[in-house]
Amino acid sequence: MLALLGDARLADPVGAEDTVDYGPPLGALRLDYVLPAAGLTVAGAKAGAGAVAVAGAGVLRPDGLAEGLAAALRLSSRHWPVWVDLVLPSGRS
């Protein structure tokens, strides 16, 4: 896994943000990732014409959300949803 995550072709638009909190003694960790399909070249990874651009990315954490949504996230899993918005080049879908 470390070799995969260390590959120069991968970029992390979220940074080192935690994606799960197991509480003591483990605490908050980065365990969840979004990996692109093998056929996509993400802009910034030595991309040429036809590259996919990252429009936004993040981790949906319960902190600061409306209580109903925060409660649903806490009940469903200790892992928080990770998302990436991609902008496809014209002609691709």
Contacts in CASP RR format, 6 or more apart in sequence:
PFRMAT RR
TARGET T0000
AUTHOR 0000-0000-0000
METHOD contacts of the structure
MODEL  1
MLALLGDARLADPVGAEDTVDYGPPLGALRLDYVLPAAGLTVAGAKAGAG
AVAVAGAGVLRPDGLAEGLAAALRLSSRHWPVWVDLVLPSGRS
4 10 0 8 1.000
5 33 0 8 1.000
8 45 0 8 1.000
9 45 0 8 1.000
9 46 0 8 1.000
10 35 0 8 1.000
10 45 0 8 1.000
11 42 0 8 1.000
11 44 0 8 1.000
11 45 0 8 1.000
11 54 0 8 1.000
12 33 0 8 1.000
13 54 0 8 1.000
13 56 0 8 1.000
13 57 0 8 1.000
13 58 0 8 1.000
13 84 0 8 1.000
14 57 0 8 1.000
14 58 0 8 1.000
14 59 0 8 1.000
14 82 0 8 1.000
16 30 0 8 1.000
17 30 0 8 1.000
17 58 0 8 1.000
17 59 0 8 1.000
18 28 0 8 1.000
18 29 0 8 1.000
18 30 0 8 1.000
18 59 0 8 1.000
19 29 0 8 1.000
19 30 0 8 1.000
19 31 0 8 1.000
19 32 0 8 1.000
19 59 0 8 1.000
19 79 0 8 1.000
19 80 0 8 1.000
19 82 0 8 1.000
20 28 0 8 1.000
20 29 0 8 1.000
20 30 0 8 1.000
20 31 0 8 1.000
20 32 0 8 1.000
20 78 0 8 1.000
20 79 0 8 1.000
20 80 0 8 1.000
21 27 0 8 1.000
21 28 0 8 1.000
21 29 0 8 1.000
21 78 0 8 1.000
22 28 0 8 1.000
22 29 0 8 1.000
22 78 0 8 1.000
31 79 0 8 1.000
32 59 0 8 1.000
32 79 0 8 1.000
32 80 0 8 1.000
32 82 0 8 1.000
33 82 0 8 1.000
34 57 0 8 1.000
34 82 0 8 1.000
34 83 0 8 1.000
34 84 0 8 1.000
36 42 0 8 1.000
36 52 0 8 1.000
36 86 0 8 1.000
40 52 0 8 1.000
40 86 0 8 1.000
41 47 0 8 1.000
41 48 0 8 1.000
41 50 0 8 1.000
41 51 0 8 1.000
41 52 0 8 1.000
42 51 0 8 1.000
42 52 0 8 1.000
42 53 0 8 1.000
42 54 0 8 1.000
42 86 0 8 1.000
43 51 0 8 1.000
43 52 0 8 1.000
43 53 0 8 1.000
43 54 0 8 1.000
44 51 0 8 1.000
45 51 0 8 1.000
49 89 0 8 1.000
50 89 0 8 1.000
50 92 0 8 1.000
51 89 0 8 1.000
52 86 0 8 1.000
52 87 0 8 1.000
52 88 0 8 1.000
52 89 0 8 1.000
52 92 0 8 1.000
53 86 0 8 1.000
53 87 0 8 1.000
54 84 0 8 1.000
54 85 0 8 1.000
54 86 0 8 1.000
54 87 0 8 1.000
55 85 0 8 1.000
55 86 0 8 1.000
55 87 0 8 1.000
56 84 0 8 1.000
56 85 0 8 1.000
57 82 0 8 1.000
57 83 0 8 1.000
57 84 0 8 1.000
57 85 0 8 1.000
58 82 0 8 1.000
58 83 0 8 1.000
58 84 0 8 1.000
59 80 0 8 1.000
59 81 0 8 1.000
59 82 0 8 1.000
59 83 0 8 1.000
60 73 0 8 1.000
60 80 0 8 1.000
60 81 0 8 1.000
60 82 0 8 1.000
60 83 0 8 1.000
61 73 0 8 1.000
61 80 0 8 1.000
62 69 0 8 1.000
62 70 0 8 1.000
62 71 0 8 1.000
62 73 0 8 1.000
62 74 0 8 1.000
62 80 0 8 1.000
63 70 0 8 1.000
64 70 0 8 1.000
65 73 0 8 1.000
73 80 0 8 1.000
73 81 0 8 1.000
END
